[in-house]
Amino acid sequence: MRASVTTRPGEDEVRDHIDAVVGRLRDAQALAKLLGESPVFVRTVAALPSIARHHGTVLITGETGTGKELFARAIHYLSDRNAHPFVPVNCGSLSESLVEDTLFGHESGAFTDARGRATGLVAAADKGTLFLDEIGTLRTGAQSALLRFLQDGSYRVLGSTREQRADARIVAATNAPLEQLVQSGAFRADLYYRLRVFSIEVPPLRERPGDVRLLASHFLRCQAPPGTTLEFSADAQSALTKHGWPGNVRELEHAIVRAVATCSSDTITPDDLGIPHSTEQSDSQSAGVTRTRGLYQVLKREAIAAFERRYLADLLADHHGNVTHAARAAGKDRRELARLLKKHTFEPRSFR
């Protein structure tokens, strides 16, 4: 009878096991902020690991406030590029004259005030991921420069004749209808198809209503001061579910931030959230008539306030908290807009 021999795991097996554990932890961290249980959202998230394993460009589409950058970060941290930088840039904040300088950098003396050499974001993202948010705002010249880089990974620093290369994966995002921009000639068709090797459409919050309470509870846990027992009233929970959330997850998060700041008790009400809610009418007919007359004015004020909040949230989001730019876009005096923001307790810095 042969004696059994117990062998210790080989070094390679141990290393493989550790790598597998680290991989699972990394995956969990990358997906931790992508909260949701609705089928449409789960299907979208489920596609991320396979996309992350490849190196092709990714185009993420979705309405403002849906969390497109979170998806971009998840792709990066689920990929084998996660040890290298994730470099985000908002294309909407760049003037046409600065886009190539921002992306590719410049040599000393390349233009007026270029007193030293500057490294561009493409080089900074080498072996990592370059996230181009609001890609639909790029002007034609910048689109051409980006297309050249996507074709073979080569670029020229402004003021230099030497061609350089960088291995940066491009993930782009937009809330603009790029297909329509292509048809109108505002966006290059060849760049559009280069960007959408992989495509992800992030669903708006109204298509995942079952996730509203889940997200609201998560944001409340994050925002509530330590040691407090804040909770939503029954009316607040109903209002959360019924509200359309045109600003999507960002609007919901800001509503919770505002509610925590303004709530004067342990129970958050619809008024704290700043969203409209219904009020029960009296059973008495005479009281009902009086209630209806008064209710019209209440609902009118609530509707106007709700419109103002939605408009301001979208306006600040589009201009990344810059009140001057937001006022110019809205056609309002800056001080007037600032008063309106103060009225609705908006903090512009939270939109940056």
One Martini backbone bead per residue (centre of mass of N, CA, C, O) as a GRO file, in nm:
protein
  352
    1MET     BB    1   0.095   0.037   0.024
    2ARG     BB    2   0.063   0.362  -0.046
    3ALA     BB    3   0.160   0.653   0.057
    4SER     BB    4   0.040   0.947   0.121
    5VAL     BB    5   0.089   1.270  -0.032
    6THR     BB    6   0.141   1.592   0.084
    7THR     BB    7   0.100   1.889  -0.093
    8ARG     BB    8   0.207   2.192  -0.162
    9PRO     BB    9   0.148   2.462  -0.296
   10GLY     BB   10   0.250   2.623  -0.544
   11GLU     BB   11   0.362   2.926  -0.630
   12ASP     BB   12   0.171   2.965  -0.870
   13GLU     BB   13  -0.094   2.901  -0.724
   14VAL     BB   14  -0.078   3.126  -0.516
   15ARG     BB   15  -0.061   3.357  -0.716
   16ASP     BB   16  -0.331   3.299  -0.857
   17HIS     BB   17  -0.506   3.335  -0.608
   18ILE     BB   18  -0.431   3.625  -0.544
   19ASP     BB   19  -0.512   3.744  -0.815
   20ALA     BB   20  -0.811   3.664  -0.792
   21VAL     BB   21  -0.875   3.827  -0.538
   22VAL     BB   22  -0.785   4.102  -0.641
   23GLY     BB   23  -0.980   4.104  -0.880
   24ARG     BB   24  -1.243   4.098  -0.714
   25LEU     BB   25  -1.189   4.356  -0.556
   26ARG     BB   26  -1.160   4.542  -0.799
   27ASP     BB   27  -1.439   4.493  -0.914
   28ALA     BB   28  -1.598   4.589  -0.667
   29GLN     BB   29  -1.488   4.879  -0.666
   30ALA     BB   30  -1.576   4.960  -0.957
   31LEU     BB   31  -1.901   4.880  -0.891
   32ALA     BB   32  -2.000   5.015  -0.620
   33LYS     BB   33  -2.145   5.288  -0.755
   34LEU     BB   34  -2.336   5.088  -0.925
   35LEU     BB   35  -2.650   5.135  -0.845
   36GLY     BB   36  -2.881   4.859  -0.897
   37GLU     BB   37  -3.189   4.641  -0.991
   38SER     BB   38  -3.272   4.695  -1.258
   39PRO     BB   39  -3.264   4.535  -1.552
   40VAL     BB   40  -3.144   4.761  -1.737
   41PHE     BB   41  -2.900   4.817  -1.547
   42VAL     BB   42  -2.780   4.532  -1.512
   43ARG     BB   43  -2.718   4.488  -1.812
   44THR     BB   44  -2.518   4.721  -1.840
   45VAL     BB   45  -2.313   4.629  -1.621
   46ALA     BB   46  -2.259   4.334  -1.733
   47ALA     BB   47  -2.083   4.450  -1.987
   48LEU     BB   48  -1.812   4.565  -1.866
   49PRO     BB   49  -1.596   4.338  -1.840
   50SER     BB   50  -1.574   4.276  -2.149
   51ILE     BB   51  -1.493   4.561  -2.234
   52ALA     BB   52  -1.237   4.586  -2.046
   53ARG     BB   53  -1.063   4.356  -2.193
   54HIS     BB   54  -1.046   4.563  -2.404
   55HIS     BB   55  -0.901   4.842  -2.623
   56GLY     BB   56  -1.133   4.981  -2.727
   57THR     BB   57  -1.335   5.210  -2.789
   58VAL     BB   58  -1.574   5.424  -2.603
   59LEU     BB   59  -1.932   5.497  -2.605
   60ILE     BB   60  -2.114   5.711  -2.387
   61THR     BB   61  -2.460   5.732  -2.333
   62GLY     BB   62  -2.667   6.000  -2.195
   63GLU     BB   63  -2.804   6.172  -1.975
   64THR     BB   64  -2.792   6.397  -1.756
   65GLY     BB   65  -2.692   6.241  -1.449
   66THR     BB   66  -2.640   5.909  -1.498
   67GLY     BB   67  -2.315   5.820  -1.478
   68LYS     BB   68  -2.084   5.804  -1.703
   69GLU     BB   69  -1.817   5.822  -1.539
   70LEU     BB   70  -1.857   5.564  -1.374
   71PHE     BB   71  -1.836   5.378  -1.618
   72ALA     BB   72  -1.554   5.462  -1.706
   73ARG     BB   73  -1.412   5.380  -1.441
   74ALA     BB   74  -1.493   5.084  -1.444
   75ILE     BB   75  -1.346   5.010  -1.702
   76HIS     BB   76  -1.065   5.080  -1.601
   77TYR     BB   77  -1.065   4.901  -1.323
   78LEU     BB   78  -1.130   4.628  -1.495
   79SER     BB   79  -0.867   4.661  -1.627
   80ASP     BB   80  -0.517   4.637  -1.720
   81ARG     BB   81  -0.497   4.971  -1.657
   82ASN     BB   82  -0.536   5.032  -1.339
   83ALA     BB   83  -0.222   5.119  -1.272
   84HIS     BB   84  -0.309   5.358  -1.438
   85PRO     BB   85  -0.431   5.637  -1.552
   86PHE     BB   86  -0.721   5.841  -1.498
   87VAL     BB   87  -0.821   6.087  -1.749
   88PRO     BB   88  -1.013   6.368  -1.721
   89VAL     BB   89  -1.219   6.558  -1.969
   90ASN     BB   90  -1.391   6.857  -2.049
   91CYS     BB   91  -1.477   6.968  -2.358
   92GLY     BB   92  -1.676   7.211  -2.281
   93SER     BB   93  -1.426   7.379  -2.130
   94LEU     BB   94  -1.297   7.411  -2.419
   95SER     BB   95  -1.141   7.580  -2.635
   96GLU     BB   96  -1.040   7.547  -2.954
   97SER     BB   97  -0.742   7.660  -2.897
   98LEU     BB   98  -0.695   7.437  -2.641
   99VAL     BB   99  -0.727   7.139  -2.717
  100GLU     BB  100  -0.447   7.053  -2.832
  101ASP     BB  101  -0.286   7.147  -2.588
  102THR     BB  102  -0.429   6.965  -2.380
  103LEU     BB  103  -0.379   6.688  -2.525
  104PHE     BB  104  -0.054   6.740  -2.645
  105GLY     BB  105   0.081   6.998  -2.597
  106HIS     BB  106   0.393   7.199  -2.554
  107GLU     BB  107   0.637   7.402  -2.653
  108SER     BB  108   0.859   7.624  -2.623
  109GLY     BB  109   0.729   7.890  -2.816
  110ALA     BB  110   0.463   7.801  -2.974
  111PHE     BB  111   0.341   8.053  -2.819
  112THR     BB  112   0.212   8.283  -2.657
  113ASP     BB  113   0.325   8.219  -2.325
  114ALA     BB  114   0.522   7.973  -2.402
  115ARG     BB  115   0.778   7.923  -2.164
  116GLY     BB  116   0.711   7.614  -2.157
  117ARG     BB  117   0.677   7.288  -2.118
  118ALA     BB  118   0.384   7.079  -2.199
  119THR     BB  119   0.184   6.825  -2.096
  120GLY     BB  120  -0.044   6.618  -2.212
  121LEU     BB  121  -0.311   6.402  -2.163
  122VAL     BB  122  -0.217   6.171  -2.340
  123ALA     BB  123   0.054   6.126  -2.190
  124ALA     BB  124  -0.073   6.097  -1.903
  125ALA     BB  125  -0.248   5.830  -2.022
  126ASP     BB  126  -0.038   5.632  -2.051
  127LYS     BB  127  -0.166   5.304  -2.026
  128GLY     BB  128  -0.444   5.422  -1.992
  129THR     BB  129  -0.719   5.657  -1.947
  130LEU     BB  130  -0.917   5.867  -2.163
  131PHE     BB  131  -1.168   6.098  -2.067
  132LEU     BB  132  -1.429   6.226  -2.289
  133ASP     BB  133  -1.630   6.469  -2.214
  134GLU     BB  134  -1.843   6.609  -2.420
  135ILE     BB  135  -1.769   6.535  -2.730
  136GLY     BB  136  -1.990   6.709  -2.894
  137THR     BB  137  -1.822   6.998  -2.851
  138LEU     BB  138  -1.628   6.955  -3.064
  139ARG     BB  139  -1.453   7.085  -3.298
  140THR     BB  140  -1.332   7.024  -3.604
  141GLY     BB  141  -1.027   7.050  -3.546
  142ALA     BB  142  -1.027   6.861  -3.295
  143GLN     BB  143  -1.139   6.613  -3.438
  144SER     BB  144  -0.897   6.570  -3.628
  145ALA     BB  145  -0.681   6.530  -3.408
  146LEU     BB  146  -0.817   6.286  -3.273
  147LEU     BB  147  -0.829   6.101  -3.519
  148ARG     BB  148  -0.525   6.069  -3.562
  149PHE     BB  149  -0.476   5.928  -3.292
  150LEU     BB  150  -0.677   5.683  -3.332
  151GLN     BB  151  -0.541   5.547  -3.578
  152ASP     BB  152  -0.210   5.522  -3.430
  153GLY     BB  153  -0.115   5.693  -3.162
  154SER     BB  154  -0.037   5.966  -3.290
  155TYR     BB  155   0.152   6.281  -3.228
  156ARG     BB  156   0.181   6.645  -3.189
  157VAL     BB  157   0.342   6.880  -3.048
  158LEU     BB  158   0.330   7.195  -3.005
  159GLY     BB  159   0.615   7.305  -3.185
  160SER     BB  160   0.653   7.019  -3.325
  161THR     BB  161   0.789   6.764  -3.563
  162ARG     BB  162   0.764   6.533  -3.369
  163GLU     BB  163   0.663   6.214  -3.342
  164GLN     BB  164   0.432   6.065  -3.120
  165ARG     BB  165   0.343   5.821  -2.862
  166ALA     BB  166   0.036   5.660  -2.727
  167ASP     BB  167  -0.129   5.436  -2.478
  168ALA     BB  168  -0.455   5.540  -2.494
  169ARG     BB  169  -0.763   5.494  -2.384
  170ILE     BB  170  -1.076   5.573  -2.527
  171VAL     BB  171  -1.335   5.748  -2.343
  172ALA     BB  172  -1.658   5.851  -2.430
  173ALA     BB  173  -1.905   6.123  -2.377
  174THR     BB  174  -2.272   6.186  -2.414
  175ASN     BB  175  -2.589   6.391  -2.443
  176ALA     BB  176  -2.572   6.397  -2.742
  177PRO     BB  177  -2.688   6.353  -3.074
  178LEU     BB  178  -2.458   6.233  -3.281
  179GLU     BB  179  -2.614   6.139  -3.531
  180GLN     BB  180  -2.732   6.422  -3.589
  181LEU     BB  181  -2.456   6.567  -3.610
  182VAL     BB  182  -2.364   6.406  -3.852
  183GLN     BB  183  -2.598   6.483  -4.048
  184SER     BB  184  -2.529   6.805  -4.011
  185GLY     BB  185  -2.190   6.824  -3.986
  186ALA     BB  186  -2.084   6.870  -3.675
  187PHE     BB  187  -1.987   6.561  -3.698
  188ARG     BB  188  -1.772   6.324  -3.759
  189ALA     BB  189  -1.814   6.016  -3.889
  190ASP     BB  190  -1.531   5.884  -3.849
  191LEU     BB  191  -1.517   5.947  -3.546
  192TYR     BB  192  -1.773   5.811  -3.451
  193TYR     BB  193  -1.680   5.517  -3.541
  194ARG     BB  194  -1.419   5.516  -3.372
  195LEU     BB  195  -1.563   5.548  -3.085
  196ARG     BB  196  -1.788   5.291  -3.139
  197VAL     BB  197  -1.681   5.003  -3.081
  198PHE     BB  198  -1.807   5.067  -2.809
  199SER     BB  199  -2.137   5.071  -2.652
  200ILE     BB  200  -2.318   5.283  -2.410
  201GLU     BB  201  -2.641   5.298  -2.248
  202VAL     BB  202  -2.761   5.505  -2.009
  203PRO     BB  203  -3.017   5.496  -1.808
  204PRO     BB  204  -3.266   5.656  -1.695
  205LEU     BB  205  -3.440   5.690  -1.400
  206ARG     BB  206  -3.732   5.649  -1.523
  207GLU     BB  207  -3.640   5.339  -1.616
  208ARG     BB  208  -3.561   5.294  -1.279
  209PRO     BB  209  -3.772   5.322  -1.026
  210GLY     BB  210  -3.667   5.098  -0.819
  211ASP     BB  211  -3.389   5.277  -0.757
  212VAL     BB  212  -3.458   5.533  -0.596
  213ARG     BB  213  -3.459   5.432  -0.299
  214LEU     BB  214  -3.181   5.308  -0.300
  215LEU     BB  215  -3.027   5.572  -0.363
  216ALA     BB  216  -3.143   5.749  -0.138
  217SER     BB  217  -3.032   5.576   0.096
  218HIS     BB  218  -2.738   5.600   0.018
  219PHE     BB  219  -2.715   5.913   0.031
  220LEU     BB  220  -2.805   5.937   0.324
  221ARG     BB  221  -2.569   5.778   0.450
  222CYS     BB  222  -2.348   5.973   0.334
  223GLN     BB  223  -2.479   6.261   0.456
  224ALA     BB  224  -2.521   6.186   0.732
  225PRO     BB  225  -2.450   6.249   1.032
  226PRO     BB  226  -2.302   6.127   1.283
  227GLY     BB  227  -2.552   5.975   1.495
  228THR     BB  228  -2.788   5.980   1.313
  229THR     BB  229  -3.167   5.920   1.229
  230LEU     BB  230  -3.239   5.947   0.939
  231GLU     BB  231  -3.558   5.970   0.759
  232PHE     BB  232  -3.827   5.889   0.564
  233SER     BB  233  -4.119   5.971   0.490
  234ALA     BB  234  -4.394   5.857   0.338
  235ASP     BB  235  -4.421   6.106   0.151
  236ALA     BB  236  -4.128   6.104   0.054
  237GLN     BB  237  -4.129   5.824  -0.075
  238SER     BB  238  -4.354   5.891  -0.276
  239ALA     BB  239  -4.216   6.137  -0.412
  240LEU     BB  240  -3.964   5.991  -0.514
  241THR     BB  241  -4.124   5.795  -0.707
  242LYS     BB  242  -4.300   6.023  -0.873
  243HIS     BB  243  -4.069   6.161  -0.967
  244GLY     BB  244  -3.898   6.224  -1.277
  245TRP     BB  245  -3.595   6.304  -1.285
  246PRO     BB  246  -3.439   6.488  -1.517
  247GLY     BB  247  -3.144   6.484  -1.355
  248ASN     BB  248  -3.133   6.228  -1.216
  249VAL     BB  249  -2.897   6.122  -1.001
  250ARG     BB  250  -2.796   6.406  -0.944
  251GLU     BB  251  -3.061   6.525  -0.847
  252LEU     BB  252  -3.104   6.326  -0.617
  253GLU     BB  253  -2.848   6.389  -0.459
  254HIS     BB  254  -2.909   6.694  -0.418
  255ALA     BB  255  -3.172   6.651  -0.262
  256ILE     BB  256  -3.037   6.510  -0.020
  257VAL     BB  257  -2.840   6.728   0.056
  258ARG     BB  258  -3.059   6.942   0.110
  259ALA     BB  259  -3.225   6.783   0.322
  260VAL     BB  260  -3.002   6.754   0.537
  261ALA     BB  261  -2.958   7.068   0.567
  262THR     BB  262  -3.289   7.146   0.626
  263CYS     BB  263  -3.358   6.954   0.834
  264SER     BB  264  -3.537   6.972   1.169
  265SER     BB  265  -3.533   6.657   1.188
  266ASP     BB  266  -3.557   6.295   1.160
  267THR     BB  267  -3.759   6.379   0.918
  268ILE     BB  268  -3.806   6.359   0.581
  269THR     BB  269  -3.955   6.572   0.354
  270PRO     BB  270  -4.064   6.699   0.061
  271ASP     BB  271  -3.969   6.987   0.132
  272ASP     BB  272  -3.673   6.911   0.180
  273LEU     BB  273  -3.636   6.799  -0.120
  274GLY     BB  274  -3.794   6.987  -0.336
  275ILE     BB  275  -4.062   6.824  -0.409
  276PRO     BB  276  -4.349   6.735  -0.524
  277HIS     BB  277  -4.679   6.693  -0.359
  278SER     BB  278  -4.952   6.549  -0.233
  279THR     BB  279  -5.280   6.638  -0.093
  280GLU     BB  280  -5.524   6.574   0.107
  281GLN     BB  281  -5.860   6.578   0.109
  282SER     BB  282  -6.150   6.652   0.220
  283ASP     BB  283  -6.459   6.496   0.279
  284SER     BB  284  -6.585   6.754   0.269
  285GLN     BB  285  -6.738   6.949   0.042
  286SER     BB  286  -6.687   7.232   0.153
  287ALA     BB  287  -6.391   7.178   0.219
  288GLY     BB  288  -6.320   7.091  -0.070
  289VAL     BB  289  -6.363   7.361  -0.210
  290THR     BB  290  -6.162   7.521  -0.042
  291ARG     BB  291  -5.921   7.337  -0.097
  292THR     BB  292  -5.915   7.374  -0.406
  293ARG     BB  293  -5.864   7.675  -0.407
  294GLY     BB  294  -5.599   7.657  -0.244
  295LEU     BB  295  -5.447   7.431  -0.408
  296TYR     BB  296  -5.385   7.580  -0.667
  297GLN     BB  297  -5.171   7.769  -0.546
  298VAL     BB  298  -4.988   7.551  -0.434
  299LEU     BB  299  -4.935   7.394  -0.702
  300LYS     BB  300  -4.825   7.634  -0.856
  301ARG     BB  301  -4.581   7.685  -0.676
  302GLU     BB  302  -4.463   7.397  -0.698
  303ALA     BB  303  -4.429   7.393  -1.007
  304ILE     BB  304  -4.239   7.634  -1.027
  305ALA     BB  305  -4.025   7.529  -0.831
  306ALA     BB  306  -3.965   7.267  -0.985
  307PHE     BB  307  -3.874   7.399  -1.244
  308GLU     BB  308  -3.644   7.567  -1.127
  309ARG     BB  309  -3.480   7.329  -1.015
  310ARG     BB  310  -3.439   7.176  -1.279
  311TYR     BB  311  -3.311   7.406  -1.437
  312LEU     BB  312  -3.073   7.463  -1.244
  313ALA     BB  313  -2.947   7.182  -1.244
  314ASP     BB  314  -2.889   7.173  -1.552
  315LEU     BB  315  -2.731   7.437  -1.574
  316LEU     BB  316  -2.500   7.366  -1.375
  317ALA     BB  317  -2.416   7.103  -1.513
  318ASP     BB  318  -2.344   7.225  -1.796
  319HIS     BB  319  -2.142   7.452  -1.625
  320HIS     BB  320  -1.996   7.342  -1.367
  321GLY     BB  321  -2.082   7.588  -1.157
  322ASN     BB  322  -2.077   7.838  -1.351
  323VAL     BB  323  -2.247   8.126  -1.307
  324THR     BB  324  -2.166   8.305  -1.543
  325HIS     BB  325  -2.228   8.102  -1.771
  326ALA     BB  326  -2.519   8.039  -1.685
  327ALA     BB  327  -2.632   8.328  -1.712
  328ARG     BB  328  -2.568   8.363  -2.010
  329ALA     BB  329  -2.740   8.118  -2.111
  330ALA     BB  330  -3.015   8.233  -1.962
  331GLY     BB  331  -3.033   8.555  -1.978
  332LYS     BB  332  -2.907   8.652  -1.699
  333ASP     BB  333  -2.831   8.798  -1.427
  334ARG     BB  334  -2.605   8.705  -1.203
  335ARG     BB  335  -2.749   8.808  -0.942
  336GLU     BB  336  -3.022   8.682  -1.005
  337LEU     BB  337  -2.923   8.390  -1.014
  338ALA     BB  338  -2.803   8.383  -0.728
  339ARG     BB  339  -3.074   8.428  -0.584
  340LEU     BB  340  -3.209   8.170  -0.696
  341LEU     BB  341  -3.005   7.970  -0.575
  342LYS     BB  342  -3.053   8.054  -0.279
  343LYS     BB  343  -3.355   7.988  -0.265
  344HIS     BB  344  -3.275   7.665  -0.349
  345THR     BB  345  -3.000   7.578  -0.217
  346PHE     BB  346  -2.763   7.610  -0.416
  347GLU     BB  347  -2.433   7.463  -0.481
  348PRO     BB  348  -2.215   7.515  -0.730
  349ARG     BB  349  -1.965   7.337  -0.634
  350SER     BB  350  -2.125   7.055  -0.660
  351PHE     BB  351  -2.099   7.074  -1.001
  352ARG     BB  352  -1.770   7.029  -1.048
   0.00000   0.00000   0.00000
